[in-house]
Amino acid sequence: MKIAQVAPLYESVPPQRYGGTERVVSYLTEALVDLGHDVTLFASGDSVTKARLVPQCRSGLRLDLTCKDPLAYHVRMIERVFQQGADFDIIHFHLDHLQYPQARRHGGQHLTTLHGRLDLPETEALFQEFREMSVVAVSDAQREPLRWLNWLGSVHHGVPERLYELHGDAGSYLAFIGRMSPEKRVDHAIATALATGIPLKIAAKVDRADREYFEREIEPLLAHPLIEFIGEIGDAEKGEFLGNALALLFPIDWPEPFGMVMIEAMACGTPVVATRCASTPEVIDNGLSGFLVDRSEGVEGLVRGVERAVHLDRRGVREVFERRFTAERMALEYQSIYARMCRPALVPEVIREAVAFDGI
């Protein structure tokens, strides 16, 4: 099958440091190549892949200080993708909705994996207009706000099976990886560390949009001797960082579509202690790969989760990862969706009737 993978241009594929969507695109692309498919990757020029790379800019735009208008690169890329559309059986977009106006006018088979949150009013208005587009979710929970979309399935993310190794012995610190933003609740992670007396290492990026929050709310908390702020890390450092941790803290307070770091920790044998919110019940096997804490329990619940997580069998955590969250499993599920799309008779018809909507 000839497949185009179209990645965002903000990070390289895979990212050099923090980056979720581009990392998933990388794992999927390489796994599809391993399955024997002819894959073309539209991405930044510093991307690394076994597929045919069609570079759209010199390097990932987030780290390119000369880039003033990232949108311009994406609009140009979409045009180039559709110019070559006849060369592919499937065009798989990872750009959210930017390509929809052209996709509607294109005769080929295309789908979009939606990687972000879908509960915003503006999002509903847009998808009401483009409701016929074929979409894939990264969790069932992500689909809830827009259950009426043309969902072809939910495909959980996957990680290459050999990328991270099992660390059989529990470490001496708690770990946190994520954006330094209010909804990720790094403040709850810090409070949990202080309550348990266990050191916390924080590997997080500070986006421009979150700089004020970081400086006002979080930076003063970093002076405590139990707390260590490391900054952004990439795949090269992540295995040791997660594998040597006692547990990963994932105290989110927002509709997380998936949460890649949870399965990265599992791949290392490190249990996850997470808020029961959005996707986390789908990802964590409660009592096997970690523990879920109700939001109402707050930091006290996270503390109890940590106390229980230290007794989990780390080999058992790794086994959950191998059974449910490898890149090969992810690629096989997408392969099945591609096959259905190439045989339209097997795909349920889309209900196209408009519904009453006052959003515009």
Buried (B, 14 or more C-beta within 10 A) or exposed (E): BEBBBBBBBBBBBBBBBBBBBBBBBBBBBBBBBBBEBBBBBBBBBBBEBEBEBBBBBEBBBBBBEEBEEBEEBBBEBBEBBBEEBEEBBBBBBBBBBBBBEBBEEBEBBBBBBBBBBBBEEEBBEBBBBBBEBBBBBBBBBBBEBBEEBBBBBBBBBBBBBEBBEBBEEBBEBBBBBBBBBBBBBBBBBBBBBBEBEBBBBBBBBBBEEBEEBBEEBBEEBBEEEBBBBBEBBBBEEBBBBBBBBBBBBBBBBBBBBBBBBBBBBBBBBBBBBBBBBBBBBBBBBBEBBBBBBEEEBBBEBBBBBBBBBEEBEBEBBBBBBEEBBBBBBBBBBBBEBBEBBEEEEEBEEEEEEEEEEEEE
